[in-house]
């Protein structure tokens, strides 16, 4: 029996509105890089976070894309930058970056082995961990800034 081979990397598997902060930002950065290169990705990161954090995240993203460019098994399929859908490749890449950033090294290495050939697995995982951690750090700073100051300065 033959199986249908209609699964492509662009097949919609999620909605951007349903994704949480880190995964949503990873997908947005991937789409920006894919649609407009480094300039567009840098602009997106600067819109979403403070300049020093954006620069750190951008440098890590550059490392990720360098490894991908040299060792990628097949091109990652991306939706348009403002598309509300999330494709299979985008969701898998976001999950990979999350796993790497959260320290789930074995899972991240396994996922990297699907994305790139053997020479790029470690380098991609390390770059993805730095990229995810920089995005996570920026998100925490934004959340901290939203905490209101107490009405009274008295601490108990």
DRENDO-1510 file (C-alpha; in Angstrom, 1 decimal, always signed):
<recs>
REC; n; res; u; v; w
REC; 1; UNK; +0.0; +0.0; +0.0 .
REC; 2; UNK; +1.3; +3.4; -1.0 .
REC; 3; UNK; +1.2; +6.2; +1.5 .
REC; 4; UNK; +0.2; +9.7; +0.4 .
REC; 5; UNK; +3.2; +12.0; +0.2 .
REC; 6; UNK; +1.3; +15.3; +0.4 .
REC; 7; UNK; +3.1; +16.4; +3.6 .
REC; 8; UNK; +5.3; +19.4; +2.9 .
REC; 9; UNK; +7.1; +21.8; +5.1 .
REC; 10; UNK; +4.6; +24.5; +4.4 .
REC; 11; UNK; +1.6; +22.4; +5.6 .
REC; 12; UNK; -0.2; +24.4; +8.3 .
REC; 13; UNK; -0.1; +22.8; +11.7 .
REC; 14; UNK; -0.8; +25.7; +14.1 .
REC; 15; UNK; -1.8; +29.4; +14.3 .
REC; 16; UNK; +0.5; +32.2; +15.3 .
REC; 17; UNK; -2.1; +33.4; +17.8 .
REC; 18; UNK; -2.0; +30.0; +19.6 .
REC; 19; UNK; +1.8; +30.0; +20.0 .
REC; 20; UNK; +3.5; +31.3; +23.2 .
REC; 21; UNK; +6.1; +34.0; +23.2 .
REC; 22; UNK; +9.4; +32.2; +22.5 .
REC; 23; UNK; +8.1; +30.0; +19.7 .
REC; 24; UNK; +6.2; +32.9; +18.1 .
REC; 25; UNK; +9.3; +35.1; +18.1 .
REC; 26; UNK; +11.4; +32.3; +16.7 .
REC; 27; UNK; +8.9; +31.8; +13.8 .
REC; 28; UNK; +8.7; +35.5; +13.2 .
REC; 29; UNK; +12.5; +35.8; +13.1 .
REC; 30; UNK; +12.8; +32.8; +10.8 .
REC; 31; UNK; +10.2; +34.3; +8.4 .
REC; 32; UNK; +11.9; +37.7; +8.5 .
REC; 33; UNK; +15.2; +36.2; +7.7 .
REC; 34; UNK; +13.7; +34.1; +4.9 .
REC; 35; UNK; +11.7; +37.0; +3.4 .
REC; 36; UNK; +14.3; +39.8; +3.7 .
REC; 37; UNK; +17.6; +38.5; +5.0 .
REC; 38; UNK; +19.6; +39.9; +7.8 .
REC; 39; UNK; +18.4; +43.4; +7.6 .
REC; 40; UNK; +14.7; +42.4; +8.0 .
REC; 41; UNK; +15.5; +40.0; +10.8 .
REC; 42; UNK; +17.5; +42.6; +12.7 .
REC; 43; UNK; +14.7; +45.2; +12.3 .
REC; 44; UNK; +12.2; +42.7; +13.6 .
REC; 45; UNK; +14.3; +41.9; +16.7 .
REC; 46; UNK; +14.9; +45.6; +17.3 .
REC; 47; UNK; +11.1; +46.2; +17.2 .
REC; 48; UNK; +10.5; +43.5; +19.8 .
REC; 49; UNK; +13.3; +44.1; +22.3 .
REC; 50; UNK; +15.9; +46.6; +23.6 .
REC; 51; UNK; +18.8; +47.3; +21.3 .
REC; 52; UNK; +21.6; +45.4; +23.2 .
REC; 53; UNK; +19.4; +42.3; +23.6 .
REC; 54; UNK; +18.3; +42.6; +19.9 .
REC; 55; UNK; +22.0; +42.7; +18.9 .
REC; 56; UNK; +22.8; +39.6; +21.0 .
REC; 57; UNK; +19.8; +37.7; +19.5 .
REC; 58; UNK; +20.7; +38.8; +16.0 .
REC; 59; UNK; +24.3; +37.6; +16.3 .
REC; 60; UNK; +23.0; +34.2; +17.6 .
REC; 61; UNK; +20.5; +34.1; +14.7 .
REC; 62; UNK; +23.4; +34.8; +12.3 .
REC; 63; UNK; +25.3; +31.8; +13.7 .
REC; 64; UNK; +22.2; +29.7; +13.3 .
REC; 65; UNK; +21.7; +30.7; +9.7 .
REC; 66; UNK; +25.4; +30.2; +8.8 .
REC; 67; UNK; +25.3; +26.6; +10.1 .
REC; 68; UNK; +22.0; +26.0; +8.3 .
REC; 69; UNK; +23.4; +27.4; +5.1 .
REC; 70; UNK; +26.3; +25.1; +5.1 .
REC; 71; UNK; +24.7; +21.9; +6.4 .
REC; 72; UNK; +21.0; +22.0; +5.8 .
REC; 73; UNK; +19.4; +18.8; +4.4 .
REC; 74; UNK; +16.7; +20.6; +2.5 .
REC; 75; UNK; +15.4; +24.2; +2.5 .
REC; 76; UNK; +13.1; +25.1; +5.4 .
REC; 77; UNK; +9.6; +26.1; +4.1 .
REC; 78; UNK; +8.2; +29.3; +5.5 .
REC; 79; UNK; +4.9; +31.1; +5.3 .
REC; 80; UNK; +4.7; +34.8; +4.5 .
REC; 81; UNK; +5.8; +37.2; +7.3 .
REC; 82; UNK; +2.2; +38.2; +8.3 .
REC; 83; UNK; +0.5; +34.9; +7.6 .
REC; 84; UNK; -1.5; +33.7; +10.6 .
REC; 85; UNK; -0.7; +30.0; +9.9 .
REC; 86; UNK; +2.4; +28.2; +11.1 .
REC; 87; UNK; +3.9; +25.6; +8.8 .
REC; 88; UNK; +5.3; +22.3; +9.8 .
REC; 89; UNK; +8.9; +23.3; +9.2 .
REC; 90; UNK; +8.4; +26.5; +11.2 .
REC; 91; UNK; +6.9; +24.7; +14.1 .
REC; 92; UNK; +9.6; +22.1; +14.2 .
REC; 93; UNK; +12.3; +24.8; +14.1 .
REC; 94; UNK; +10.7; +26.7; +16.9 .
REC; 95; UNK; +10.4; +23.6; +19.0 .
REC; 96; UNK; +14.1; +22.8; +18.3 .
REC; 97; UNK; +15.2; +26.3; +19.4 .
REC; 98; UNK; +13.0; +25.9; +22.6 .
REC; 99; UNK; +14.5; +22.6; +23.5 .
REC; 100; UNK; +18.0; +23.9; +23.0 .
REC; 101; UNK; +17.4; +27.0; +25.0 .
REC; 102; UNK; +15.7; +25.0; +27.9 .
REC; 103; UNK; +18.7; +22.8; +28.2 .
REC; 104; UNK; +17.1; +19.6; +26.7 .
REC; 105; UNK; +20.3; +18.9; +24.9 .
REC; 106; UNK; +19.6; +15.3; +23.8 .
REC; 107; UNK; +16.3; +16.2; +22.4 .
REC; 108; UNK; +17.7; +19.3; +20.7 .
REC; 109; UNK; +20.6; +17.2; +19.2 .
REC; 110; UNK; +18.1; +14.7; +17.9 .
REC; 111; UNK; +16.0; +17.4; +16.3 .
REC; 112; UNK; +19.1; +19.0; +14.8 .
REC; 113; UNK; +20.0; +15.7; +13.2 .
REC; 114; UNK; +16.8; +15.9; +11.2 .
REC; 115; UNK; +17.5; +19.5; +10.0 .
REC; 116; UNK; +21.2; +19.3; +9.1 .
REC; 117; UNK; +23.9; +16.7; +8.2 .
REC; 118; UNK; +26.2; +15.3; +10.8 .
REC; 119; UNK; +28.8; +18.0; +10.6 .
REC; 120; UNK; +26.3; +20.7; +11.7 .
REC; 121; UNK; +24.5; +19.0; +14.5 .
REC; 122; UNK; +26.6; +20.3; +17.5 .
REC; 123; UNK; +27.2; +23.8; +16.0 .
REC; 124; UNK; +23.5; +24.3; +15.2 .
REC; 125; UNK; +22.4; +23.1; +18.6 .
REC; 126; UNK; +24.8; +25.5; +20.4 .
REC; 127; UNK; +23.8; +28.5; +18.2 .
REC; 128; UNK; +20.1; +27.7; +18.6 .
REC; 129; UNK; +20.6; +27.5; +22.4 .
REC; 130; UNK; +22.2; +31.0; +22.4 .
REC; 131; UNK; +19.5; +32.3; +20.1 .
REC; 132; UNK; +16.6; +30.9; +22.3 .
REC; 133; UNK; +18.2; +32.1; +25.5 .
REC; 134; UNK; +18.6; +35.6; +24.2 .
REC; 135; UNK; +15.0; +35.7; +23.1 .
REC; 136; UNK; +13.9; +34.2; +26.5 .
REC; 137; UNK; +16.0; +36.8; +28.4 .
REC; 138; UNK; +14.4; +39.7; +26.4 .
REC; 139; UNK; +10.9; +38.3; +27.0 .
REC; 140; UNK; +11.6; +38.2; +30.8 .
REC; 141; UNK; +12.7; +41.8; +30.7 .
REC; 142; UNK; +9.5; +42.8; +29.0 .
REC; 143; UNK; +7.5; +40.9; +31.5 .
REC; 144; UNK; +9.4; +42.4; +34.4 .
REC; 145; UNK; +8.8; +45.9; +33.0 .
REC; 146; UNK; +5.0; +45.3; +33.0 .
REC; 147; UNK; +4.9; +44.6; +36.8 .
REC; 148; UNK; +3.4; +47.7; +38.4 .
REC; 149; UNK; +5.1; +49.5; +41.2 .
REC; 150; UNK; +3.5; +49.0; +44.6 .
REC; 151; UNK; +1.2; +51.7; +45.8 .
REC; 152; UNK; +3.1; +52.0; +49.1 .
REC; 153; UNK; +6.8; +51.9; +49.5 .
REC; 154; UNK; +6.4; +50.1; +52.8 .
REC; 155; UNK; +7.7; +46.5; +52.6 .
REC; 156; UNK; +6.5; +43.9; +55.1 .
</recs>
